[in-house]
Amino acid sequence: MNRSTLIRKLQDHQNLQWDVIVIGGGATGLGTALDAVTRGYKTLLLEKSDFSKGTSSRSTKLVHGGVRYLAQGNILLVTEALHERGRMLKNAPHLTENQEFVIPVYTLWDVILYTVGLKFYDLLSGRLSLGRSYFISRSKAIARLPLLKADGLKGGIVYHDGQFDDSRMAIKIANACADNGGIVLNYFEVTGLLKNEKGRIEGVSATDLETGIKYNLRSKLLINATGVFADAIHRMDDPSSKPTIRPSQGVHIVLDKSFLQSSSAIMIPKTDDGRVLFAIPWYDRVVVGTTDTPLDTITSEPKALEEEISFIIRNAGKYLTKPPSRDDALCIFAGLRPLAADPDNPSATKEVSRRHKITLSSSGLLSIIGGKWTSYRRMAEETINRGIKAGLLEKRDCITKNFRFYSDNTKPRSERLRIYGDKAGEIERMIDEKPALGDLLDSRLPYTKAEIIWICRNEMPGTLEDMLARRTRALFLDTRASAEIAPEVADIMSGELKTDDAWKERQLNEYKQLISNYL
Ligand SMILES: Cc1cc2nc3c(=O)[nH]c(=O)nc-3n(C[C@H](O)[C@H](O)[C@H](O)COP(=O)(O)OP(=O)(O)OC[C@H]3O[C@@H](n4cnc5c(N)ncnc54)[C@H](O)[C@@H]3O)c2cc1C
């Protein structure tokens, strides 16, 4: 992916009609663009910020059916997600893991409830199961989770779900779109919709935020995949449209791995207010969360509330013999769930369906909202099928069920480079030629100079934040350490992207301001 090349390609196509334009470069939009481009449709995706800057880089990092949705009796949602979970682990093995979870149980009733519930969860995943669930004794639960409080513990239920790196998966999908002939552009904002004299949507007006150049771009099908921002696009279509999104904030705290000391994750099915809490190993850290706080403000940079932080710390402390404090947090991050609400019956987020919703407006705007990262592929398939059903596209079959993001199964020399899939060899060759490029930028973070250079050349980072938050996960793994490497990374980026010193200074200032949100 090279932004200048893609912009030139866009300019060459400016007078052409696209088959599909997708607004929004999160999981939903990127998945939809990939579905469209692999069916052979001429496809353009426009993202106003960076790919996955919104909710899609702020998830719990689970590829899961959702045990708690099963408890709510949402069998359709869980079954669909379990099948997609299996596909994602097969198609992107370099970005996903089969993760073992243990639910600690303290009463006989819980032993029965969770054993039976998780057997059903196994059953629903069918041939795409990641491993069976089973009960383990108290001593075995403590052997697996040495820091779990043992008072009153009856044992544990072991089950399997998937885990992944959300923003690297997003970048991989963006790359796959471009490799298959699509155009995917970050920092390109849709500011209005184009309509014909009959009021039918014909395309978008959009601005390249790097140059300020405005474009009118035409398409047969326009897809609104803007997550929590979907209603802003609905209002461009119909200023009197009712709200369809009920945003709900979820917060996570990242801790050092010494707080868990295990490769198994903990799932607490019922905290003091009835929510689920996870403590999951991730890149040598532990991610603990999450919360579910209805909010009225929609922003690209949500901030954890003090009560959400204390909720997580208090509840983690109830189960761990080494209780974390706020000062132990390496990073605190918040994300907004784009829950689909009933416009005529807005209700609390816990009752709002977690399943996605596809709508087609009378002027032809196709919107896809809600859902989960895990189900992004199926949501995309249904969205494009809906466009075909509406007669906006000629019929072509979906091929993403077995679309492989990792074609070559050679293992990189270093496990750390596995996330680059079949491109890891390119980074290894850079290090072979210049061994100093293989030095870690900081002992607390798993990234080298070679990766920063390779990412600049291949993954379209526009800002220092893109590099530290989403191409690498430095911001999320250790916010303070990421701030310490920021000047060196900005230097490398500036050299690679051929920018001036003023760019570097601006990036460092903006990054300094950003990190206060994560501490
Ligand atoms: C706390 C939390 C934990 C979660 N954990 C999990 C999990 O573990 N597993 C799971 O499967 N799911 C999880 N989810 C759900 C999942 O993360 C979301 O469903 C998914 O990321 C939503 O993706 P999206 O593309 O719809 O939205 P977003 O990622 O927000 O993407 C929308 C994009 O549209 C862009 N945009 C907006 N307006 C415009 C415009 N005018 N022009 C161009 N672009 C525009 C935005 O910049 C944004 O990047 C979690 C969600 C939250 C909040």
The ligand as an ORCA input file, in Angstrom:
! r2SCAN-3c Opt
* xyz 0 1
  C     -14.689     -2.121     24.433
  C     -15.015     -2.988     23.253
  C     -14.576     -4.297     23.222
  C     -14.869     -5.096     22.121
  N     -14.359     -6.350     22.078
  C     -14.616     -7.147     21.028
  C     -14.010     -8.407     20.947
  O     -13.213     -8.793     21.796
  N     -14.321     -9.174     19.881
  C     -15.194     -8.779     18.922
  O     -15.471     -9.555     18.012
  N     -15.742     -7.548     18.944
  C     -15.460     -6.714     19.958
  N     -15.976     -5.457     19.999
  C     -16.801     -4.990     18.891
  C     -15.940     -4.540     17.710
  O     -14.758     -3.920     18.124
  C     -16.747     -3.583     16.840
  O     -17.969     -4.188     16.526
  C     -16.049     -3.228     15.549
  O     -14.713     -2.837     15.776
  C     -16.805     -2.091     14.873
  O     -16.150     -1.778     13.684
  P     -16.727     -0.676     12.711
  O     -15.930     -0.748     11.470
  O     -18.189     -0.859     12.566
  O     -16.499      0.702     13.462
  P     -15.164      1.570     13.590
  O     -14.001      0.720     13.864
  O     -15.436      2.658     14.570
  O     -14.971      2.179     12.138
  C     -15.745      3.227     11.624
  C     -14.814      4.133     10.853
  O     -15.566      5.088     10.089
  C     -14.779      6.252      9.978
  N     -15.614      7.384      9.557
  C     -16.580      7.989     10.268
  N     -17.119      9.011      9.573
  C     -16.471      9.048      8.378
  C     -16.556      9.892      7.241
  N     -17.413     10.922      7.188
  N     -15.742      9.665      6.176
  C     -14.850      8.627      6.211
  N     -14.719      7.818      7.292
  C     -15.509      8.012      8.358
  C     -14.196      6.403     11.388
  O     -13.055      7.226     11.413
  C     -13.904      4.954     11.772
  O     -12.561      4.582     11.542
  C     -15.663     -4.606     21.066
  C     -16.097     -3.275     21.100
  C     -15.748     -2.476     22.177
  C     -16.162     -1.054     22.199
*
